[in-house]
């Protein structure tokens, strides 16, 4: 009975050594991946660099038109408003849903624009894009509301 227990404690020791070697051989090099070519600034900036192209695309989509001209109502709707109003996210009145829009339309264009500028409950101020001008918002509201008339 003594021998097997000696063997098994040796086995445990062996497994421990194998695991330790595996950690050194496999995990350590993995943790070094990408460090070799990193700038002196280090890992966090590296990660920032990797996500940068994506962030840039999003900024451009939501940002003001590069030529300084107002964005078209349809473009604003498609890039910003649609995200919530197409499917009725967070209780947003759905685009083209006449029953949902009728009582809102009844409050008047000015009130609707005011809600769009200042926000209303889950609807964020300026639809979450502070670069939207009042005129652009007005056009987008007219576009959105026009679908439900
Ligand atoms: C993050 C989601 C979201 C986005 C993006 C969004 N909306 Fe809304 N919107 C809402 C919600 C939610 C409501 C309902 C608010 C309420 O009455 O509780 C709403 C309501 C409105 C209303 C009715 C306001 C009123 O007084 O009844 C208008 C007009 C409107 N949105 C226009 C827009 C326009 C134009 C855009 C794009 C420029 C836009 N929304 C983008 C969520 C959104």
Backbone and ligand atoms as CSV (ligand in chain L), in Angstrom:
chain,resi,resn,atom,element,x,y,z
A,1,UNK,N,N,0.834,-1.204,0.000
A,1,UNK,CA,C,0.000,0.000,0.000
A,1,UNK,C,C,0.865,1.248,0.000
A,2,UNK,N,N,2.100,1.076,0.479
A,2,UNK,CA,C,2.921,2.295,0.582
A,2,UNK,C,C,3.395,2.779,-0.772
A,3,UNK,N,N,3.780,1.753,-1.618
A,3,UNK,CA,C,4.374,2.142,-2.899
A,3,UNK,C,C,3.478,3.019,-3.770
A,4,UNK,N,N,2.206,2.570,-3.975
A,4,UNK,CA,C,1.372,3.403,-4.856
A,4,UNK,C,C,1.271,4.839,-4.369
A,5,UNK,N,N,1.203,5.008,-3.038
A,5,UNK,CA,C,1.052,6.386,-2.559
A,5,UNK,C,C,2.321,7.193,-2.838
A,6,UNK,N,N,3.496,6.496,-2.788
A,6,UNK,CA,C,4.734,7.179,-3.143
A,6,UNK,C,C,4.702,7.571,-4.608
A,7,UNK,N,N,4.246,6.587,-5.429
A,7,UNK,CA,C,4.183,6.873,-6.862
A,7,UNK,C,C,3.244,8.043,-7.150
A,8,UNK,N,N,2.101,8.017,-6.447
A,8,UNK,CA,C,1.145,9.054,-6.809
A,8,UNK,C,C,1.633,10.443,-6.378
A,9,UNK,N,N,2.368,10.479,-5.272
A,9,UNK,CA,C,2.877,11.808,-4.916
A,9,UNK,C,C,3.969,12.233,-5.889
A,10,UNK,N,N,4.708,11.207,-6.421
A,10,UNK,CA,C,5.682,11.550,-7.470
A,10,UNK,C,C,4.975,12.027,-8.730
A,11,UNK,N,N,3.874,11.316,-9.017
A,11,UNK,CA,C,3.105,11.704,-10.201
A,11,UNK,C,C,2.635,13.147,-10.074
A,12,UNK,N,N,2.138,13.479,-8.892
A,12,UNK,CA,C,1.664,14.849,-8.666
A,12,UNK,C,C,2.814,15.835,-8.859
A,13,UNK,N,N,3.976,15.461,-8.328
A,13,UNK,CA,C,5.143,16.332,-8.479
A,13,UNK,C,C,5.473,16.516,-9.957
A,14,UNK,N,N,5.435,15.364,-10.693
A,14,UNK,CA,C,5.737,15.425,-12.128
A,14,UNK,C,C,4.759,16.341,-12.859
A,15,UNK,N,N,3.467,16.140,-12.531
A,15,UNK,CA,C,2.445,16.958,-13.196
A,15,UNK,C,C,2.687,18.434,-12.900
A,16,UNK,N,N,3.032,18.698,-11.621
A,16,UNK,CA,C,3.297,20.086,-11.243
A,16,UNK,C,C,4.435,20.660,-12.072
A,17,UNK,N,N,5.493,19.838,-12.241
A,17,UNK,CA,C,6.638,20.329,-13.012
A,17,UNK,C,C,6.247,20.556,-14.474
A,18,UNK,N,N,5.483,19.581,-15.020
A,18,UNK,CA,C,5.065,19.710,-16.424
A,18,UNK,C,C,4.218,20.968,-16.613
A,19,UNK,N,N,3.299,21.195,-15.664
A,19,UNK,CA,C,2.446,22.382,-15.770
A,19,UNK,C,C,3.296,23.646,-15.680
A,20,UNK,N,N,4.262,23.622,-14.764
A,20,UNK,CA,C,5.120,24.795,-14.614
A,20,UNK,C,C,5.895,25.061,-15.900
A,21,UNK,N,N,6.408,23.971,-16.502
A,21,UNK,CA,C,7.145,24.143,-17.757
A,21,UNK,C,C,6.207,24.658,-18.843
A,22,UNK,N,N,4.997,24.099,-18.884
A,22,UNK,CA,C,4.032,24.532,-19.891
A,22,UNK,C,C,3.752,26.026,-19.746
A,23,UNK,N,N,3.617,26.461,-18.494
A,23,UNK,CA,C,3.361,27.879,-18.249
A,23,UNK,C,C,4.496,28.726,-18.812
A,24,UNK,N,N,5.727,28.286,-18.535
A,24,UNK,CA,C,6.884,29.060,-18.981
A,24,UNK,C,C,7.001,29.030,-20.497
A,25,UNK,N,N,6.794,27.833,-21.081
A,25,UNK,CA,C,7.036,27.668,-22.515
A,25,UNK,C,C,5.899,28.253,-23.355
A,26,UNK,N,N,4.661,28.078,-22.880
A,26,UNK,CA,C,3.520,28.494,-23.709
A,26,UNK,C,C,2.961,29.848,-23.282
A,27,UNK,N,N,2.660,29.992,-22.012
A,27,UNK,CA,C,1.935,31.185,-21.585
A,27,UNK,C,C,2.826,32.423,-21.589
A,28,UNK,N,N,4.066,32.246,-21.119
A,28,UNK,CA,C,4.933,33.428,-21.059
A,28,UNK,C,C,5.186,34.034,-22.443
A,29,UNK,N,N,5.542,33.182,-23.455
A,29,UNK,CA,C,5.715,33.782,-24.788
A,29,UNK,C,C,4.441,34.448,-25.295
A,30,UNK,N,N,3.272,33.855,-24.980
A,30,UNK,CA,C,2.004,34.473,-25.411
A,30,UNK,C,C,1.862,35.855,-24.806
A,31,UNK,N,N,2.240,35.948,-23.503
A,31,UNK,CA,C,2.089,37.239,-22.834
A,31,UNK,C,C,3.073,38.258,-23.391
A,32,UNK,N,N,4.127,37.743,-24.056
A,32,UNK,CA,C,5.102,38.666,-24.648
A,32,UNK,C,C,4.714,39.089,-26.062
A,33,UNK,N,N,3.709,38.396,-26.623
A,33,UNK,CA,C,3.307,38.684,-28.007
A,33,UNK,C,C,2.971,40.161,-28.152
A,34,UNK,N,N,3.458,40.741,-29.201
A,34,UNK,CA,C,3.111,42.133,-29.463
A,34,UNK,C,C,3.932,43.123,-28.677
A,35,UNK,N,N,4.641,42.630,-27.647
A,35,UNK,CA,C,5.442,43.575,-26.877
A,35,UNK,C,C,6.728,43.935,-27.616
A,36,UNK,N,N,7.207,42.952,-28.381
A,36,UNK,CA,C,8.485,43.145,-29.058
A,36,UNK,C,C,8.475,44.351,-29.988
A,37,UNK,N,N,7.372,44.508,-30.747
A,37,UNK,CA,C,7.356,45.592,-31.724
A,37,UNK,C,C,6.663,46.835,-31.177
A,38,UNK,N,N,6.345,46.807,-29.883
A,38,UNK,CA,C,5.604,47.936,-29.328
A,38,UNK,C,C,6.495,49.172,-29.225
A,39,UNK,N,N,5.840,50.318,-29.297
A,39,UNK,CA,C,6.563,51.559,-29.092
A,39,UNK,C,C,6.934,51.645,-27.617
A,40,UNK,N,N,7.870,52.532,-27.262
A,40,UNK,CA,C,8.249,52.652,-25.860
A,40,UNK,C,C,7.040,52.991,-24.982
A,41,UNK,N,N,6.027,53.572,-25.586
A,41,UNK,CA,C,4.849,53.973,-24.814
A,41,UNK,C,C,4.161,52.780,-24.175
A,42,UNK,N,N,4.216,51.578,-24.829
A,42,UNK,CA,C,3.768,50.382,-24.153
A,42,UNK,C,C,2.381,49.897,-24.516
A,43,UNK,N,N,1.919,48.885,-23.746
A,43,UNK,CA,C,0.744,48.097,-24.107
A,43,UNK,C,C,-0.554,48.865,-24.236
A,44,UNK,N,N,-0.871,49.730,-23.289
A,44,UNK,CA,C,-2.165,50.402,-23.321
A,44,UNK,C,C,-2.304,51.242,-24.587
A,45,UNK,N,N,-1.243,51.948,-24.965
A,45,UNK,CA,C,-1.308,52.775,-26.165
A,45,UNK,C,C,-1.416,51.912,-27.401
A,46,UNK,N,N,-0.784,50.746,-27.309
A,46,UNK,CA,C,-0.867,49.787,-28.391
A,46,UNK,C,C,-2.325,49.428,-28.651
A,47,UNK,N,N,-3.038,49.123,-27.572
A,47,UNK,CA,C,-4.449,48.760,-27.694
A,47,UNK,C,C,-5.235,49.929,-28.273
A,48,UNK,N,N,-4.928,51.122,-27.821
A,48,UNK,CA,C,-5.608,52.306,-28.345
A,48,UNK,C,C,-5.402,52.431,-29.842
A,49,UNK,N,N,-4.150,52.173,-30.263
A,49,UNK,CA,C,-3.841,52.247,-31.691
A,49,UNK,C,C,-4.665,51.246,-32.471
A,50,UNK,N,N,-4.817,50.055,-31.871
A,50,UNK,CA,C,-5.533,49.015,-32.607
A,50,UNK,C,C,-7.002,49.369,-32.778
A,51,UNK,N,N,-7.614,50.035,-31.811
A,51,UNK,CA,C,-9.042,50.349,-31.951
A,51,UNK,C,C,-9.246,51.664,-32.685
A,52,UNK,N,N,-8.181,52.412,-32.904
A,52,UNK,CA,C,-8.310,53.751,-33.472
A,52,UNK,C,C,-9.047,53.802,-34.808
A,53,UNK,N,N,-8.700,52.934,-35.769
A,53,UNK,CA,C,-9.391,53.034,-37.064
A,53,UNK,C,C,-10.899,52.916,-36.934
A,54,UNK,N,N,-11.352,52.013,-36.077
A,54,UNK,CA,C,-12.793,51.837,-35.883
A,54,UNK,C,C,-13.387,53.105,-35.296
A,55,UNK,N,N,-12.736,53.617,-34.247
A,55,UNK,CA,C,-13.250,54.821,-33.612
A,55,UNK,C,C,-13.321,55.957,-34.616
A,56,UNK,N,N,-12.346,56.042,-35.504
A,56,UNK,CA,C,-12.335,57.125,-36.486
A,56,UNK,C,C,-13.516,57.043,-37.423
A,57,UNK,N,N,-13.802,55.817,-37.866
A,57,UNK,CA,C,-14.926,55.639,-38.785
A,57,UNK,C,C,-16.206,56.120,-38.113
A,58,UNK,N,N,-16.385,55.749,-36.846
A,58,UNK,CA,C,-17.613,56.134,-36.161
A,58,UNK,C,C,-17.688,57.648,-35.997
A,59,UNK,N,N,-16.558,58.255,-35.664
A,59,UNK,CA,C,-16.561,59.705,-35.489
A,59,UNK,C,C,-16.945,60.386,-36.791
A,60,UNK,N,N,-16.423,59.856,-37.894
A,60,UNK,CA,C,-16.705,60.497,-39.173
A,60,UNK,C,C,-18.173,60.378,-39.538
A,61,UNK,N,N,-18.725,59.183,-39.268
A,61,UNK,CA,C,-20.133,58.999,-39.604
A,61,UNK,C,C,-21.006,59.971,-38.841
A,62,UNK,N,N,-20.691,60.151,-37.553
A,62,UNK,CA,C,-21.552,60.964,-36.726
A,62,UNK,C,C,-21.161,62.434,-36.800
A,63,UNK,N,N,-19.959,62.706,-37.251
A,63,UNK,CA,C,-19.466,64.078,-37.229
A,63,UNK,C,C,-20.048,64.936,-38.331
A,64,UNK,N,N,-19.763,66.231,-38.282
A,64,UNK,CA,C,-20.291,67.128,-39.285
A,64,UNK,C,C,-19.713,66.792,-40.661
A,65,UNK,N,N,-20.435,67.147,-41.692
A,65,UNK,CA,C,-19.968,66.901,-43.046
A,65,UNK,C,C,-18.623,67.596,-43.231
A,66,UNK,N,N,-17.717,66.930,-43.948
A,66,UNK,CA,C,-16.368,67.455,-44.049
A,66,UNK,C,C,-16.330,68.759,-44.835
A,67,UNK,N,N,-17.286,68.941,-45.736
A,67,UNK,CA,C,-17.265,70.169,-46.530
A,67,UNK,C,C,-17.989,71.317,-45.825
A,68,UNK,N,N,-18.450,71.097,-44.585
A,68,UNK,CA,C,-19.087,72.163,-43.828
A,68,UNK,C,C,-20.542,72.399,-44.197
A,69,UNK,N,N,-21.020,71.723,-45.232
A,69,UNK,CA,C,-22.433,71.876,-45.618
A,69,UNK,C,C,-23.293,71.057,-44.670
A,70,UNK,N,N,-24.539,71.490,-44.453
A,70,UNK,CA,C,-25.402,70.692,-43.581
A,70,UNK,C,C,-25.637,69.305,-44.178
A,71,UNK,N,N,-25.715,68.315,-43.284
A,71,UNK,CA,C,-25.996,66.964,-43.752
A,71,UNK,C,C,-27.460,66.872,-44.152
A,72,UNK,N,N,-27.752,66.006,-45.104
A,72,UNK,CA,C,-29.138,65.859,-45.540
A,72,UNK,C,C,-29.929,65.153,-44.442
A,73,UNK,N,N,-31.235,65.478,-44.388
A,73,UNK,CA,C,-32.094,64.891,-43.366
A,73,UNK,C,C,-32.058,63.372,-43.458
A,74,UNK,N,N,-32.062,62.866,-44.679
A,74,UNK,CA,C,-32.086,61.422,-44.853
A,74,UNK,C,C,-30.791,60.791,-44.333
A,75,UNK,N,N,-29.664,61.451,-44.609
A,75,UNK,CA,C,-28.381,60.924,-44.139
A,75,UNK,C,C,-28.349,60.924,-42.611
A,76,UNK,N,N,-28.845,62.007,-42.014
A,76,UNK,CA,C,-28.875,62.080,-40.543
A,76,UNK,C,C,-29.776,60.982,-40.000
A,77,UNK,N,N,-30.936,60.843,-40.628
A,77,UNK,CA,C,-31.857,59.797,-40.172
A,77,UNK,C,C,-31.182,58.430,-40.233
A,78,UNK,N,N,-30.561,58.149,-41.377
A,78,UNK,CA,C,-29.975,56.813,-41.568
A,78,UNK,C,C,-28.807,56.538,-40.638
A,79,UNK,N,N,-28.008,57.559,-40.325
A,79,UNK,CA,C,-26.835,57.309,-39.490
A,79,UNK,C,C,-27.150,57.442,-38.004
A,80,UNK,N,N,-28.166,58.222,-37.640
A,80,UNK,CA,C,-28.376,58.485,-36.213
A,80,UNK,C,C,-29.770,58.045,-35.726
A,81,UNK,N,N,-30.804,58.648,-36.281
A,81,UNK,CA,C,-32.153,58.454,-35.745
A,81,UNK,C,C,-32.641,57.014,-35.911
A,82,UNK,N,N,-32.275,56.423,-37.052
A,82,UNK,CA,C,-32.758,55.088,-37.394
A,82,UNK,C,C,-32.430,54.065,-36.314
A,83,UNK,N,N,-31.269,54.255,-35.674
A,83,UNK,CA,C,-30.813,53.292,-34.675
A,83,UNK,C,C,-31.895,53.045,-33.633
A,84,UNK,N,N,-32.635,54.062,-33.269
A,84,UNK,CA,C,-33.683,53.889,-32.263
A,84,UNK,C,C,-35.073,53.866,-32.891
A,85,UNK,N,N,-35.302,54.758,-33.840
A,85,UNK,CA,C,-36.676,54.928,-34.307
A,85,UNK,C,C,-37.116,53.852,-35.285
A,86,UNK,N,N,-36.185,53.176,-35.934
A,86,UNK,CA,C,-36.563,52.120,-36.880
A,86,UNK,C,C,-37.261,50.974,-36.161
A,87,UNK,N,N,-36.672,50.543,-35.042
A,87,UNK,CA,C,-37.222,49.382,-34.332
A,87,UNK,C,C,-37.996,49.781,-33.078
A,88,UNK,N,N,-37.991,51.072,-32.760
A,88,UNK,CA,C,-38.687,51.509,-31.552
A,88,UNK,C,C,-37.918,51.196,-30.288
A,89,UNK,N,N,-36.616,51.397,-30.328
A,89,UNK,CA,C,-35.755,51.110,-29.180
A,89,UNK,C,C,-36.106,52.029,-28.003
A,90,UNK,N,N,-36.163,51.469,-26.824
A,90,UNK,CA,C,-36.355,52.234,-25.583
A,90,UNK,C,C,-37.629,53.072,-25.614
A,91,UNK,N,N,-38.646,52.565,-26.316
A,91,UNK,CA,C,-39.920,53.279,-26.340
A,91,UNK,C,C,-39.964,54.405,-27.352
A,92,UNK,N,N,-38.996,54.435,-28.267
A,92,UNK,CA,C,-39.016,55.460,-29.314
A,92,UNK,C,C,-40.191,55.193,-30.249
A,93,UNK,N,N,-40.942,56.237,-30.610
A,93,UNK,CA,C,-42.013,56.034,-31.595
A,93,UNK,C,C,-41.416,55.571,-32.917
A,94,UNK,N,N,-41.939,54.465,-33.445
A,94,UNK,CA,C,-41.361,53.879,-34.660
A,94,UNK,C,C,-41.604,54.757,-35.875
A,95,UNK,N,N,-40.609,54.762,-36.737
A,95,UNK,CA,C,-40.713,55.502,-37.991
A,95,UNK,C,C,-41.898,54.979,-38.791
A,96,UNK,N,N,-42.780,55.880,-39.197
A,96,UNK,CA,C,-43.909,55.486,-40.041
A,96,UNK,C,C,-45.097,54.940,-39.271
A,97,UNK,N,N,-44.991,54.851,-37.942
A,97,UNK,CA,C,-46.096,54.355,-37.120
A,97,UNK,C,C,-47.044,55.519,-36.823
A,98,UNK,N,N,-48.071,55.630,-37.659
A,98,UNK,CA,C,-48.953,56.804,-37.567
A,98,UNK,C,C,-49.599,56.929,-36.198
A,99,UNK,N,N,-50.052,55.798,-35.628
A,99,UNK,CA,C,-50.732,55.857,-34.335
A,99,UNK,C,C,-49.790,56.368,-33.246
A,100,UNK,N,N,-48.520,55.964,-33.318
A,100,UNK,CA,C,-47.564,56.391,-32.302
A,100,UNK,C,C,-47.205,57.862,-32.474
A,101,UNK,N,N,-47.187,58.317,-33.707
A,101,UNK,CA,C,-46.744,59.683,-33.961
A,101,UNK,C,C,-47.862,60.713,-33.862
A,102,UNK,N,N,-49.130,60.296,-34.128
A,102,UNK,CA,C,-50.229,61.269,-34.187
A,102,UNK,C,C,-50.291,62.181,-32.962
A,103,UNK,N,N,-50.285,61.608,-31.740
A,103,UNK,CA,C,-50.376,62.514,-30.581
A,103,UNK,C,C,-49.152,63.416,-30.443
A,104,UNK,N,N,-48.019,62.961,-30.918
A,104,UNK,CA,C,-46.804,63.788,-30.847
A,104,UNK,C,C,-46.865,64.894,-31.892
A,105,UNK,N,N,-47.305,64.506,-33.103
A,105,UNK,CA,C,-47.417,65.509,-34.165
A,105,UNK,C,C,-48.388,66.607,-33.727
A,106,UNK,N,N,-49.422,66.197,-32.969
A,106,UNK,CA,C,-50.436,67.160,-32.520
A,106,UNK,C,C,-49.831,68.228,-31.614
A,107,UNK,N,N,-48.695,67.952,-30.984
A,107,UNK,CA,C,-48.089,68.959,-30.103
A,107,UNK,C,C,-47.387,70.047,-30.915
A,108,UNK,N,N,-47.231,69.803,-32.193
A,108,UNK,CA,C,-46.669,70.838,-33.060
A,108,UNK,C,C,-45.197,70.624,-33.355
A,109,UNK,N,N,-44.794,71.120,-34.511
A,109,UNK,CA,C,-43.424,70.956,-34.997
A,109,UNK,C,C,-42.410,71.562,-34.021
A,110,UNK,N,N,-42.769,72.707,-33.446
A,110,UNK,CA,C,-41.831,73.397,-32.558
A,110,UNK,C,C,-41.553,72.563,-31.310
A,111,UNK,N,N,-42.617,71.942,-30.775
A,111,UNK,CA,C,-42.456,71.122,-29.569
A,111,UNK,C,C,-41.603,69.890,-29.873
A,112,UNK,N,N,-41.826,69.308,-31.056
A,112,UNK,CA,C,-41.050,68.123,-31.439
A,112,UNK,C,C,-39.574,68.477,-31.582
A,113,UNK,N,N,-39.334,69.636,-32.214
A,113,UNK,CA,C,-37.948,70.069,-32.391
A,113,UNK,C,C,-37.301,70.325,-31.028
A,114,UNK,N,N,-38.080,70.918,-30.125
A,114,UNK,CA,C,-37.560,71.200,-28.790
A,114,UNK,C,C,-37.158,69.895,-28.098
A,115,UNK,N,N,-38.008,68.866,-28.228
A,115,UNK,CA,C,-37.670,67.560,-27.644
A,115,UNK,C,C,-36.388,67.016,-28.251
A,116,UNK,N,N,-36.257,67.197,-29.563
A,116,UNK,CA,C,-35.069,66.659,-30.248
A,116,UNK,C,C,-33.816,67.406,-29.794
A,117,UNK,N,N,-33.940,68.712,-29.568
A,117,UNK,CA,C,-32.777,69.503,-29.154
A,117,UNK,C,C,-32.414,69.212,-27.696
A,118,UNK,N,N,-33.417,69.216,-26.831
A,118,UNK,CA,C,-33.141,69.090,-25.400
A,118,UNK,C,C,-33.190,67.650,-24.896
A,119,UNK,N,N,-33.727,66.756,-25.725
A,119,UNK,CA,C,-33.903,65.385,-25.279
A,119,UNK,C,C,-35.245,65.223,-24.583
A,120,UNK,N,N,-35.712,63.972,-24.526
A,120,UNK,CA,C,-36.976,63.692,-23.842
A,120,UNK,C,C,-36.915,62.253,-23.364
A,121,UNK,N,N,-36.925,62.055,-22.061
A,121,UNK,CA,C,-36.795,60.714,-21.463
A,121,UNK,C,C,-35.610,59.966,-22.077
A,122,UNK,N,N,-35.875,58.822,-22.757
A,122,UNK,CA,C,-34.766,58.026,-23.312
A,122,UNK,C,C,-34.210,58.614,-24.594
A,123,UNK,N,N,-34.881,59.631,-25.137
A,123,UNK,CA,C,-34.364,60.290,-26.342
A,123,UNK,C,C,-33.286,61.292,-25.905
A,124,UNK,N,N,-32.015,61.048,-26.291
A,124,UNK,CA,C,-30.936,61.920,-25.813
A,124,UNK,C,C,-30.973,63.286,-26.497
A,125,UNK,N,N,-30.474,64.337,-25.816
A,125,UNK,CA,C,-30.398,65.656,-26.449
A,125,UNK,C,C,-29.638,65.564,-27.770
A,126,UNK,N,N,-30.133,66.239,-28.781
A,126,UNK,CA,C,-29.533,66.226,-30.126
A,126,UNK,C,C,-29.262,64.802,-30.594
A,127,UNK,N,N,-30.139,63.881,-30.197
A,127,UNK,CA,C,-30.044,62.473,-30.598
A,127,UNK,C,C,-28.681,61.884,-30.246
A,128,UNK,N,N,-28.007,62.494,-29.276
A,128,UNK,CA,C,-26.721,61.971,-28.833
A,128,UNK,C,C,-25.556,62.478,-29.661
A,129,UNK,N,N,-25.823,63.324,-30.659
A,129,UNK,CA,C,-24.729,63.865,-31.480
A,129,UNK,C,C,-24.700,65.388,-31.349
A,130,UNK,N,N,-23.837,65.900,-30.452
A,130,UNK,CA,C,-23.813,67.349,-30.194
A,130,UNK,C,C,-23.395,68.172,-31.411
A,131,UNK,N,N,-22.868,67.506,-32.451
A,131,UNK,CA,C,-22.463,68.279,-33.636
A,131,UNK,C,C,-23.650,68.589,-34.550
A,132,UNK,N,N,-24.798,67.990,-34.266
A,132,UNK,CA,C,-25.986,68.289,-35.080
A,132,UNK,C,C,-26.437,69.722,-34.808
A,133,UNK,N,N,-26.582,70.501,-35.858
A,133,UNK,CA,C,-27.056,71.870,-35.676
A,133,UNK,C,C,-28.577,71.861,-35.537
A,134,UNK,N,N,-29.129,72.990,-35.070
A,134,UNK,CA,C,-30.583,73.104,-34.958
A,134,UNK,C,C,-31.252,72.867,-36.306
A,135,UNK,N,N,-30.664,73.440,-37.356
A,135,UNK,CA,C,-31.253,73.293,-38.695
A,135,UNK,C,C,-31.241,71.838,-39.150
A,136,UNK,N,N,-30.121,71.161,-38.870
A,136,UNK,CA,C,-30.028,69.750,-39.268
A,136,UNK,C,C,-31.050,68.921,-38.493
A,137,UNK,N,N,-31.176,69.219,-37.186
A,137,UNK,CA,C,-32.147,68.489,-36.379
A,137,UNK,C,C,-33.559,68.744,-36.881
A,138,UNK,N,N,-33.821,70.019,-37.217
A,138,UNK,CA,C,-35.158,70.389,-37.697
A,138,UNK,C,C,-35.487,69.572,-38.944
A,139,UNK,N,N,-34.541,69.510,-39.873
A,139,UNK,CA,C,-34.758,68.758,-41.114
A,139,UNK,C,C,-34.966,67.274,-40.811
A,140,UNK,N,N,-34.176,66.747,-39.852
A,140,UNK,CA,C,-34.298,65.323,-39.518
A,140,UNK,C,C,-35.644,65.032,-38.869
A,141,UNK,N,N,-36.097,65.960,-37.997
A,141,UNK,CA,C,-37.410,65.776,-37.366
A,141,UNK,C,C,-38.497,65.788,-38.441
A,142,UNK,N,N,-38.398,66.742,-39.373
A,142,UNK,CA,C,-39.403,66.813,-40.438
A,142,UNK,C,C,-39.398,65.531,-41.268
A,143,UNK,N,N,-38.202,65.031,-41.545
A,143,UNK,CA,C,-38.075,63.799,-42.325
A,143,UNK,C,C,-38.743,62.628,-41.594
A,144,UNK,N,N,-38.400,62.508,-40.301
A,144,UNK,CA,C,-38.911,61.402,-39.478
A,144,UNK,C,C,-40.427,61.501,-39.326
A,145,UNK,N,N,-40.889,62.698,-38.983
A,145,UNK,CA,C,-42.319,62.905,-38.778
A,145,UNK,C,C,-43.071,62.732,-40.100
A,146,UNK,N,N,-42.452,63.190,-41.194
A,146,UNK,CA,C,-43.085,63.082,-42.509
A,146,UNK,C,C,-43.418,61.647,-42.885
A,147,UNK,N,N,-42.655,60.713,-42.374
A,147,UNK,CA,C,-42.896,59.291,-42.686
A,147,UNK,C,C,-44.168,58.787,-42.025
A,148,UNK,N,N,-44.640,59.494,-41.006
A,148,UNK,CA,C,-45.805,59.012,-40.258
A,148,UNK,C,C,-47.038,59.861,-40.547
A,149,UNK,N,N,-46.975,60.663,-41.615
A,149,UNK,CA,C,-48.130,61.524,-41.911
A,149,UNK,C,C,-49.027,60.902,-42.954
L,1,LIG,C1,C,-30.970,56.617,-28.422
L,1,LIG,C2,C,-32.205,56.432,-29.111
L,1,LIG,C3,C,-32.740,57.549,-29.972
L,1,LIG,C4,C,-32.123,58.168,-31.023
L,1,LIG,C5,C,-30.739,57.912,-31.587
L,1,LIG,C6,C,-33.074,59.113,-31.541
L,1,LIG,N1,N,-34.221,59.074,-30.805
L,1,LIG,FE1,FE,-35.827,60.263,-31.061
L,1,LIG,N2,N,-36.759,59.366,-29.473
L,1,LIG,C7,C,-36.228,58.354,-28.725
L,1,LIG,C8,C,-37.176,57.982,-27.705
L,1,LIG,C9,C,-36.975,56.894,-26.669
L,1,LIG,C10,C,-38.287,58.826,-27.858
L,1,LIG,C11,C,-39.566,58.839,-27.009
L,1,LIG,C12,C,-39.376,59.859,-25.899
L,1,LIG,C13,C,-40.593,59.916,-25.006
L,1,LIG,O1,O,-41.580,60.548,-25.406
L,1,LIG,O2,O,-40.528,59.321,-23.938
L,1,LIG,C14,C,-37.991,59.691,-28.983
L,1,LIG,C15,C,-38.841,60.679,-29.440
L,1,LIG,C16,C,-38.567,61.502,-30.506
L,1,LIG,C17,C,-39.437,62.542,-30.974
L,1,LIG,C18,C,-40.777,62.904,-30.382
L,1,LIG,C19,C,-40.545,63.917,-29.286
L,1,LIG,C20,C,-41.839,64.346,-28.634
L,1,LIG,O3,O,-41.869,65.483,-28.147
L,1,LIG,O4,O,-42.768,63.552,-28.570
L,1,LIG,C21,C,-38.825,63.133,-32.049
L,1,LIG,C22,C,-39.361,64.288,-32.864
L,1,LIG,C23,C,-37.580,62.451,-32.236
L,1,LIG,N3,N,-37.448,61.458,-31.295
L,1,LIG,C24,C,-36.711,62.764,-33.232
L,1,LIG,C25,C,-35.482,62.142,-33.401
L,1,LIG,C26,C,-34.561,62.497,-34.440
L,1,LIG,C27,C,-34.819,63.559,-35.507
L,1,LIG,C28,C,-33.464,61.709,-34.276
L,1,LIG,C29,C,-32.177,61.709,-35.088
L,1,LIG,C30,C,-31.556,62.968,-35.307
L,1,LIG,C31,C,-33.709,60.858,-33.117
L,1,LIG,N4,N,-34.956,61.148,-32.626
L,1,LIG,C32,C,-32.829,59.920,-32.624
L,1,LIG,C33,C,-35.001,57.756,-28.906
L,1,LIG,C34,C,-34.060,58.128,-29.846
